[in-house]
Amino acid sequence: MKLISSAGLSRQSVLALVTACIWALMVPQATAQDTITLPSSAQDSEQSTEIATQVPISNPLHASPQATMFAFLKGIKGFTDGASSSEKKAGMTQAIECLDVDSTLPFETRWNLAADLYSVLGRIGLVREDQLPTQLADTRFVYYPQTDRIWEHLTFATKHPGYSISLTRQSNGQWLFDRETLDRIHDFAIQTEDEDTIAGDQLDKTLMGRIRDAVPSSLKGNASLGLEYWQWIGILVVIFIGMIADLLVRGILRRLWHRFEVRRGREVEKGSLKRAVRPFGMLAAAGIWYIALELGLLPATPTIVLIVAVRVVLMVSLVWAAFKLTDLIGDWLSTQAEKTETKFDDLLVPMVKRTAKLFIGAIGLVYIASAFRIEIMPLLTGLGIGGLAVAFAAKDTIENFFGSIAVILDRPFEIGDWIYVNEVEGTVEDLGFRSTRIRTFYNSLVTVPNATLVRAKVDNYGRRKYRRFTTKLNVTYDTHPDKIEAFCAGIREIVKLHPYTRKDYYHVWLNGFGPHSLDILVYIFFECPDWSIELREKHRFMLDVVRLADRLGVEFAFPTQKIHVTQDDPTAMHSPMDVPESNSERRWILEGRKAARELTSEQPWKTELPGPVSFAEDFDSEHEARGDSAG
């Protein structure tokens, strides 16, 4: 059976120089002083080759050195004769499966190994069935050089000493071209590139071979550290391309990001922008290196080392960039959440952002572990052995995590609510996976575990629809009853007129005789979204009550003692109050309501509902300081 040629792979050659620069450093070079060794399996008699192996074979195509060799040649023929891309790919795969090569290597790198091996076999001579055994007791068979049996091998080994082609039986019984052969096959192919192809067809050059052929001969040959001159130049070119790509990507993203922030009405420092786009530049450089490796631009040995480093750099930069994008999207979602009336989305956005970052980080760790060939499933299985201890150690963490889920689903409070829980009172600032942060009214930050919130009694002042206000107004005993009637009616009218008071339920009545005053009960409710507006509206209401008292001539009492020293006059007569007329109560109620309307007729909140409380330093008027639009 004769060797079959393979078509070369067409790829862009811009990044090819980055690969060859590592090969000479990683692979030892053959020397003329190396001796040709013959394994015992080749020296043994024909009897040793007739001993059947007892190891079960998982693939019949690799049942013996002979079967593997001809399966390899058949795969190459399937590639060259394939009419469609799927048939060519199947032939390439069959040939690659005959090699004991790391499966994490890029496909093109493994195909380059197969192409180099096929080229060397064609230069050595015709492969015949009688040159390879069908059964072998030993675990290793050296096909080349068999100097005592094959004249072509002796001639070729004399000209190119120090190389061998061997197959090794794997633990599953399969015979494959071993890694010692594959580690040096590229160098073997280069050393013999001037030899004629005796058997089979001349293979087209691979992408890396084409680049080397295009380089002037003056730049070839060993220079220093095992690298040729053109390889050193290629390293510099690739470094320069990576730097240019990094700078371009960061510059473009920095400008786009700045425009985006300006449109949002935010100004960002240049230093912050530079730090924000840094991972994207590193990602671009790592992407170039990764593409170069995936195109098979490096021999197998340096690729095994570099593919790990490049994948780690690529994943770290990708995770870093994904974190930056998550922050950007999270900020945008937070801005949109602030525009809605509900506060549930304000609570949900930070949780979603943290969850996304944890998910991205987990994917990155799994990918990095696979790059280092760390098996994830055995680790997960090992957790089952110590799972009980881990569960006890992480009991509080797990409990707090599910507590956060319970808080989100049950929604006992939202961001910004005023709550009281376990003797802690303040405003909810943040809900995390483990704990909730509450800002107290003396500005300290209290962290409450979420598991505690599930079991504790939470008093949510922020969920109040109405905020009660009750007080007693003390007026002097010498106040005329008609004035008291007018005063109470006027306060009720103020309650009806104020924008943030509850209109369907309130009480204003003379309610008691105190030791020094007549007590008027004021029992009303404010309908306010927060405490600041509640305080402001209380302030407005009480000022209107004071103005009403002044308008009606009602005086407020305070604890005093009045001592009268008089001499009784037996002839003095008591002057009783006049008997009230039938419409007296209504007349004084109307009088009080009239006074209340007059007091509030020019107030700005009569035409426009006051907004939230503003804490700006400078105001054009006192009304603007209170949130009114007009003074």
C-alpha positions in Angstrom: 0.0 0.0 0.0 1.5 3.3 -1.0 1.4 6.5 0.9 -1.2 9.1 0.1 -0.6 12.9 -0.3 -2.7 15.4 1.6 -3.8 18.9 0.5 -2.4 21.8 2.4 -4.5 24.0 4.7 -5.1 27.5 3.5 -5.1 30.0 6.4 -4.2 33.7 6.8 -0.5 34.0 7.7 -0.5 37.3 9.6 0.1 35.6 13.0 2.1 32.6 11.9 5.4 34.1 13.1 4.3 34.0 16.7 4.4 30.2 16.7 7.7 29.1 15.3 9.6 31.3 17.8 8.8 29.0 20.7 9.6 25.6 19.0 13.4 25.7 19.1 13.3 26.6 22.8 10.9 23.8 23.7 12.2 20.9 21.6 15.8 19.5 21.8 17.6 19.4 18.5 19.0 16.2 17.0 22.7 15.9 16.6 25.0 13.7 14.5 26.4 12.1 17.7 23.0 10.5 18.5 23.2 6.8 18.0 20.5 4.6 16.4 19.0 2.2 19.0 17.1 -0.8 18.0 14.3 -1.9 20.5 14.2 -5.5 21.5 10.9 -6.1 19.8 12.6 -5.6 16.4 15.5 -7.9 17.3 13.3 -10.7 18.6 12.5 -13.6 16.4 9.3 -14.1 14.5 8.0 -16.1 17.4 7.7 -13.1 19.6 5.5 -11.3 17.1 3.0 -14.2 17.1 2.2 -13.9 20.8 -1.4 -12.6 21.2 -2.1 -9.8 23.5 -4.6 -10.4 26.2 -5.6 -6.7 26.7 -9.1 -5.9 25.4 -9.1 -3.6 22.3 -11.5 -0.7 22.3 -11.0 0.1 18.6 -10.2 -2.6 16.1 -8.5 -0.1 13.8 -5.8 0.2 16.4 -5.6 -3.5 17.4 -1.9 -3.8 16.4 1.0 -1.7 15.0 0.1 -2.9 11.5 -3.6 -2.0 11.9 -2.8 1.4 13.3 -0.3 2.2 10.5 -2.7 1.3 7.7 -5.6 3.0 9.5 -3.5 6.1 9.5 -2.7 5.9 5.8 -6.3 5.2 5.0 -7.4 8.3 6.9 -4.9 10.4 4.8 -6.3 8.8 1.6 -9.8 9.6 2.8 -8.8 13.3 3.2 -7.2 13.6 -0.2 -9.9 11.7 -2.1 -12.9 13.2 -0.2 -15.4 14.8 -2.4 -17.0 16.9 0.4 -15.8 18.8 3.4 -17.4 16.2 5.7 -15.6 13.3 4.0 -12.3 15.2 4.2 -12.9 16.0 7.9 -13.7 12.3 8.6 -10.4 11.3 6.9 -8.4 13.9 9.0 -10.1 12.7 12.2 -9.3 9.0 11.4 -5.6 9.9 10.9 -5.4 12.0 14.0 -7.0 9.2 16.1 -3.9 7.1 15.4 -1.7 9.6 17.3 -1.2 9.6 21.0 -1.6 13.4 21.2 -3.2 15.6 23.8 -6.9 16.1 23.0 -6.8 19.7 24.3 -4.5 20.7 21.4 -6.2 22.6 18.6 -7.4 20.5 15.7 -5.1 22.1 13.2 -2.0 21.4 15.4 -2.9 17.8 15.6 -3.4 17.7 11.8 0.0 19.3 11.3 1.5 16.4 13.3 -0.3 13.9 11.1 0.9 15.7 7.9 4.5 15.8 9.1 4.4 12.1 10.0 3.0 11.2 6.6 5.7 13.3 4.8 8.5 11.6 6.8 7.1 8.1 6.1 7.0 8.9 2.3 10.6 10.0 2.4 11.8 6.9 4.2 10.2 4.5 1.8 7.3 2.3 1.0 5.3 0.9 4.0 4.6 -2.8 3.6 2.5 -5.1 5.7 5.4 -7.5 6.5 7.2 -4.6 8.2 4.7 -4.4 11.0 3.4 -7.2 13.3 -0.2 -8.0 13.7 0.4 -9.2 17.3 3.0 -8.3 19.8 3.6 -9.1 23.4 5.8 -6.0 24.1 4.2 -2.6 24.8 6.4 -0.7 22.2 7.2 -1.3 18.6 9.8 0.7 16.7 8.9 0.9 13.0 11.8 3.1 12.1 14.7 2.5 12.0 14.7 -1.3 11.4 18.3 -1.3 10.1 18.7 -5.1 10.3 15.6 -5.8 8.2 14.9 -2.9 5.9 17.6 -1.5 3.6 15.8 1.9 3.1 15.8 2.4 6.9 19.5 1.8 7.1 20.3 4.3 4.4 17.9 7.0 5.7 19.1 6.6 9.3 22.7 7.0 8.2 21.9 10.3 6.6 19.6 11.5 9.4 20.5 9.9 12.7 18.8 10.4 16.0 15.2 10.0 15.0 12.7 7.2 15.4 9.1 6.4 14.7 7.5 4.1 17.2 4.1 2.9 18.3 3.1 2.2 21.9 0.3 0.1 23.3 -2.0 2.1 25.6 -3.8 1.0 28.7 -6.9 0.2 26.7 -5.0 -2.0 24.3 -4.8 0.4 21.4 -1.6 0.9 19.5 -0.8 4.6 18.7 2.1 6.6 17.4 3.7 7.5 20.7 4.4 11.0 22.1 8.2 10.6 21.9 7.8 10.3 18.1 5.3 13.1 17.8 7.4 15.5 20.0 10.2 15.4 17.4 8.3 14.7 14.2 8.2 18.3 13.1 11.9 18.7 13.5 12.4 15.4 11.7 10.3 16.7 8.8 12.3 19.9 8.6 15.6 18.1 8.7 14.5 15.8 5.8 12.7 18.4 3.7 15.3 18.3 1.0 14.8 14.5 0.6 12.7 13.1 -2.3 9.4 11.5 -1.7 10.0 7.8 -2.5 6.5 6.5 -1.7 3.2 8.2 -1.8 2.6 11.8 -3.0 4.3 15.0 -2.1 2.2 16.7 0.5 1.4 20.4 0.1 3.0 22.6 2.6 1.1 23.4 5.8 0.5 27.1 6.8 3.6 27.1 9.0 5.6 25.5 6.2 4.5 28.1 3.7 5.6 30.9 5.9 9.0 29.3 6.4 9.4 28.8 2.6 8.6 32.5 2.1 11.3 33.6 4.5 14.7 34.4 2.9 17.3 31.7 3.4 19.6 34.2 5.2 17.0 34.3 8.0 16.9 30.5 8.4 19.2 28.4 10.5 19.9 28.3 14.2 20.9 31.7 15.6 20.5 31.7 19.4 18.5 29.8 21.9 17.4 27.4 19.2 15.4 30.0 17.3 16.0 31.0 13.8 16.4 34.7 12.9 13.0 34.9 11.2 11.4 33.5 14.3 12.8 36.2 16.5 11.6 38.8 14.0 8.2 37.1 14.1 8.1 37.4 17.9 8.7 41.1 17.7 6.0 41.5 15.0 3.5 39.6 17.1 4.3 41.6 20.2 3.9 44.8 18.2 0.6 43.7 16.7 -0.7 42.8 20.2 0.3 46.3 21.6 -1.4 48.0 18.6 -4.6 45.9 19.1 -4.6 46.7 22.8 -4.2 50.4 22.3 -6.8 50.6 19.5 -9.5 48.7 21.4 -9.0 50.7 24.6 -9.0 54.0 22.7 -12.2 53.2 20.8 -14.0 51.9 23.8 -12.9 54.8 26.0 -14.4 57.3 23.5 -17.6 55.3 23.1 -18.0 54.9 26.9 -17.4 58.6 27.5 -20.1 59.5 25.0 -22.5 57.1 26.6 -21.9 58.6 30.0 -22.3 62.1 28.7 -25.7 61.2 27.2 -26.7 59.9 30.6 -25.7 63.2 32.2 -22.7 61.9 34.0 -19.1 63.0 33.8 -16.5 60.3 34.4 -12.8 60.9 35.1 -10.3 59.9 32.4 -8.5 57.7 34.9 -11.7 55.8 35.7 -12.4 55.3 32.0 -8.8 54.0 31.4 -9.2 51.4 34.2 -12.7 50.4 33.0 -11.6 49.6 29.4 -8.3 47.9 30.3 -9.6 44.3 30.4 -11.0 44.8 26.8 -7.6 45.6 25.5 -6.1 42.6 27.2 -8.9 40.5 25.8 -8.1 41.6 22.2 -4.4 40.7 22.6 -5.3 37.3 24.2 -7.8 36.7 21.4 -5.1 37.2 18.7 -2.7 34.8 20.5 -5.5 32.2 20.9 -6.5 32.4 17.2 -2.9 31.9 16.3 -2.7 28.7 18.3 -6.1 27.5 17.0 -4.8 27.9 13.5 -2.0 25.5 14.2 0.8 28.0 13.8 2.9 26.3 16.5 4.3 22.8 16.8 2.7 20.5 19.3 5.2 20.8 22.2 5.2 24.6 22.6 1.4 24.6 21.9 0.7 22.4 24.9 2.5 24.9 27.2 1.2 28.1 25.5 -2.4 27.0 25.1 -2.7 26.8 28.9 -1.3 30.2 29.4 -3.2 31.8 26.6 -6.5 30.3 27.8 -5.9 31.5 31.3 -5.1 35.0 30.1 -8.1 34.9 27.8 -10.5 33.8 30.4 -9.2 36.2 33.1 -9.6 39.1 30.7 -13.0 37.8 29.5 -14.3 37.5 33.1 -12.9 40.9 34.0 -14.5 42.5 30.9 -17.8 40.7 31.7 -17.7 42.2 35.2 -17.3 45.6 33.7 -20.2 45.1 31.3 -22.3 43.7 34.2 -21.6 46.9 36.2 -22.5 49.1 33.2 -25.8 47.2 32.6 -26.5 47.1 36.3 -26.1 50.9 36.6 -28.5 51.4 33.6 -31.0 49.0 35.2 -30.7 50.9 38.5 -31.4 54.2 36.7 -34.5 52.7 35.0 -35.7 51.2 38.4 -35.5 54.6 40.0 -38.1 55.9 37.5 -40.7 53.3 38.5 -43.1 53.7 41.5 -42.4 50.2 42.9 -39.2 49.6 44.9 -39.1 45.9 44.2 -36.9 46.4 41.1 -34.6 48.6 43.3 -34.2 45.5 45.5 -33.9 43.0 42.6 -31.3 44.8 40.4 -28.4 44.5 42.9 -29.3 40.8 43.5 -29.4 40.1 39.7 -26.0 41.9 39.3 -24.4 39.8 42.0 -25.8 36.6 40.7 -24.5 37.4 37.2 -21.0 38.0 38.5 -21.1 34.8 40.5 -22.2 32.9 37.4 -19.5 34.5 35.3 -16.9 33.8 37.9 -17.9 30.2 38.2 -17.7 29.7 34.4 -14.3 31.3 34.4 -13.0 29.0 37.2 -14.3 25.9 35.4 -12.7 27.0 32.1 -9.4 27.7 33.9 -9.5 24.4 35.6 -10.0 22.6 32.3 -7.1 24.6 30.8 -4.9 23.1 33.6 -6.5 19.7 33.0 -8.1 19.6 36.4 -11.1 17.3 36.3 -14.2 18.9 37.8 -16.3 15.8 38.2 -13.9 14.0 40.6 -13.8 17.2 42.7 -17.6 17.3 42.8 -17.6 13.6 43.7 -15.1 14.2 46.4 -17.4 16.8 47.9 -19.8 14.0 48.5 -17.3 12.3 50.9 -16.8 15.4 53.0 -20.2 16.9 52.2 -21.5 16.4 55.7 -18.6 18.4 57.2 -18.9 21.1 54.6 -22.6 21.3 55.2 -22.1 21.8 58.9 -19.3 24.4 58.3 -21.4 26.3 55.8 -24.7 26.0 57.7 -25.0 29.7 58.5 -24.0 30.7 55.0 -26.5 28.4 53.4 -29.2 29.5 55.8 -28.5 33.2 55.1 -28.6 32.5 51.3 -32.0 30.9 51.5 -33.0 33.7 53.8 -32.2 36.2 51.1 -34.4 34.3 48.6 -37.2 34.2 51.2 -36.9 38.0 51.7 -37.1 38.6 47.9 -40.1 36.3 47.5 -41.9 37.5 50.6 -40.9 41.2 50.2 -41.3 42.3 53.9 -39.4 45.4 53.0 -37.8 47.2 50.0 -34.8 49.4 49.5 -35.4 52.7 51.3 -38.0 51.4 53.7 -37.9 52.5 57.4 -38.0 49.3 59.4 -37.5 48.2 63.0 -36.1 44.7 63.6 -34.4 43.2 66.6 -33.9 46.6 68.3 -32.4 47.9 65.1 -34.2 50.9 63.5 -33.2 52.6 60.3 -33.5 52.7 56.5 -32.8 49.6 54.3 -29.7 50.3 52.1 -28.8 47.0 50.6 -29.9 43.4 50.4 -27.1 40.8 49.8 -26.9 37.1 49.6 -25.8 36.8 53.2 -27.0 39.9 55.0 -29.1 43.1 54.8 -27.5 46.5 55.6 -29.6 49.0 57.5 -28.6 52.7 57.9 -29.6 53.9 61.4 -30.8 57.4 62.1 -27.5 58.2 63.8 -25.8 57.2 60.5 -24.2 53.9 61.5 -24.5 50.9 59.3 -25.9 47.7 60.9 -25.6 44.4 59.2 -28.4 41.9 59.9 -28.1 38.3 58.7 -30.8 37.3 56.4 -31.6 34.2 58.4 -32.4 36.5 61.3 -34.9 38.5 59.2 -36.8 35.3 58.3 -37.4 34.5 61.9 -37.6 38.0 63.4 -40.6 40.3 63.7 -40.1 43.1 61.2 -42.0 46.4 61.7 -42.0 48.2 58.4 -42.8 51.9 58.9 -42.1 52.5 55.3 -45.2 50.5 54.3 -47.6 52.7 56.2 -50.3 54.2 54.0 -51.1 56.8 56.7 -48.9 58.4 59.4 -50.8 59.3 62.5 -50.4 62.6 64.2 -52.0 63.2 67.6 -51.6 66.1 70.0 -53.5 68.2 72.6 -53.9 71.9 72.2 -54.2 73.6 75.6 -56.2 76.8 75.6 -56.8 79.1 78.6 -59.9 78.7 80.8 -61.1 82.2 80.0 -61.5 81.3 76.3 -65.1 81.9 75.3 -66.9 78.6 74.2 -67.9 80.2 70.9 -64.2 80.8 70.1 -63.4 77.2 71.0 -66.1 76.1 68.6 -64.8 78.3 65.9 -61.2 77.2 66.6 -62.0 73.4 66.4 -64.1 74.0 63.2 -61.2 76.0 61.7 -58.7 73.2 62.4 -61.0 70.6 60.7 -61.1 72.9 57.7 -57.3 73.1 57.6 -57.2 69.3 57.6 -59.6 69.2 54.6 -57.6 71.8 52.7 -54.0 70.5 53.3 -52.7 68.3 50.4 -51.2 65.4 52.4 -53.8 64.9 55.1 -56.3 62.1 55.2 -59.8 63.6 54.5 -62.1 60.7 55.4 -61.1 60.2 59.1 -60.0 62.8 61.6 -61.0 64.1 65.1 -60.8 67.7 66.5 -62.8 68.1 69.7 -62.7 69.7 73.1 -61.6 66.6 75.0 -60.7 67.4 78.6 -60.4 69.8 81.5 -56.8 70.0 82.5 -55.3 71.4 85.7 -54.4 74.6 83.9 -56.1 74.5 80.5 -59.0 73.3 78.3 -57.6 70.4 76.2 -58.5 70.1 72.5 -57.7 66.7 71.0 -56.2 66.8 67.4 -56.2 63.3 65.9 -55.3 63.3 62.2 -53.3 61.3 59.6 -50.8 62.3 56.9 -50.6 60.4 53.7 -46.9 60.7 52.9 -44.3 58.5 51.1 -41.5 59.2 53.5 -40.5 60.7 56.8 -39.1 64.0 55.4 -42.4 64.9 53.8 -44.3 63.9 56.9 -42.1 66.3 59.0 -42.6 69.1 56.5 -46.4 68.7 56.4 -46.6 68.6 60.2 -44.7 71.8 60.2 -47.1 73.5 57.8 -50.2 72.2 59.6 -49.1 73.4 63.0 -48.1 76.8 61.6 -51.6 77.2 60.2 -53.1 76.2 63.5 -51.1 78.9 65.3 -52.2 81.5 62.7 -55.8 80.4 63.1 -55.6 80.8 66.9 -54.1 84.3 66.5 -56.9 85.2 64.0 -59.7 84.1 66.3 -58.1 85.5 69.5 -57.5 82.1 71.1 -54.7 82.0 73.6 -52.7 78.8 74.4 -52.2 77.9 78.1 -49.1 76.8 79.8 -48.6 75.6 83.4 -49.1 78.6 85.7 -50.5 79.3 89.1 -52.6 82.5 89.6 -53.2 83.6 93.2 -56.1 85.9 93.8 -56.3 87.9 97.0 -59.8 89.3 97.4 -62.2 90.3 100.1 -65.6 88.7 99.8 -68.4 91.2 99.2 -71.7 89.7 100.3 -73.6 92.1 98.1 -71.7 91.1 94.9 -73.8 89.5 92.2 -72.8 86.8 89.7 -73.1 87.7 86.0 -73.8 84.4 84.1 -73.0 84.0 80.4 -75.7 84.7 77.8 -77.9 81.8 76.7 -76.6 80.7 73.3 -78.9 81.3 70.4 -80.3 78.5 68.2 -77.8 79.2 65.4 -74.9 80.1 67.6 -73.0 76.9 67.1 -73.4 77.0 63.3 -72.4 80.6 63.2 -69.1 80.1 65.0 -68.3 77.0 63.0 -68.7 79.0 59.9 -66.6 81.7 61.4 -63.8 79.3 62.1 -63.9 77.7 58.6 -63.9 81.1 57.1 -60.8 82.1 59.0 -59.1 78.8 58.0 -59.8 79.5 54.3 -58.5 83.0 54.5 -55.3 81.8 56.1 -54.7 79.2 53.4 -56.0 81.0 50.3 -52.6 82.2 49.1 -50.6 79.0 50.0 -48.7 77.6 46.9 -49.9 74.0 47.6 -53.5 75.2 46.8 -52.6 75.0 43.1 -49.8 72.4 43.0 -48.9 69.4 45.1 -45.6 69.9 46.9 -42.8 67.6 45.8 -40.2 65.7 47.8 -38.2 67.5 50.4 -35.1 69.2 48.9 -31.9 69.5 50.9 -30.1 72.1 48.7 -28.2 74.9 50.4 -29.4 77.9 48.5 -33.1 78.8 47.7 -34.8 81.6 46.0 -37.5 81.5 48.7 -38.5 79.7 51.8 -41.2 77.8 49.8 -38.6 76.4 47.4 -36.7 75.1 50.5 -39.8 73.2 51.4 -40.2 71.7 47.9 -42.7 74.1 46.5 -42.4 75.3 42.9 -43.4 78.9 43.6 -42.7 81.3 46.5 
